[in-house]
Amino acid sequence: DEPPEVSSIHRATVKRIEAYGVFVALDGYRKHGLVHSSQVSNHLSFSRDDTDEEKKAEMSAIVAVGDKVWVKVVEVSDDGSGRGPKIGCSMKVVDPTSGEDLDPTGLRYRPRGEGGAGPRGGPAP
């Protein structure tokens, strides 16, 4: 199974909500993607001091398991574990109604480790 291309837009179904992000099933792909908590919504306001349950509850106010959402693939990486590539997605850079790319030049997202969102879960600059 080839992973989706970086910068491609996909319809996806929310499969699981964790404290660190939302797992989504990308239509047409077997592998799930992860929308990191910093890429779910501009309206999330939890801090690193909040409990995992508080973080999950706040994300659950934005999306629910089974919801259909638009995502943009922002990272595809292979950690060498043999489980295949990890697919990083963003909901913040896609119009939630039309699926339009709100960041076609890729300036609003930087992968973690390149000055983007770090372990604190804050928004990328």
Buried (B, 14 or more C-beta within 10 A) or exposed (E): EEBBEBBBBBBBBBBEBEBBBBBBBBEEBEBBBBBBBBBBBEEBEBEEEBEEEEBBBBBEEBBEEEEEBBBBBBBBBEEEEEEEBBBBBBBBBBEBEEBEBEBEEEEBBBBBEEEBBEEEBEEBE
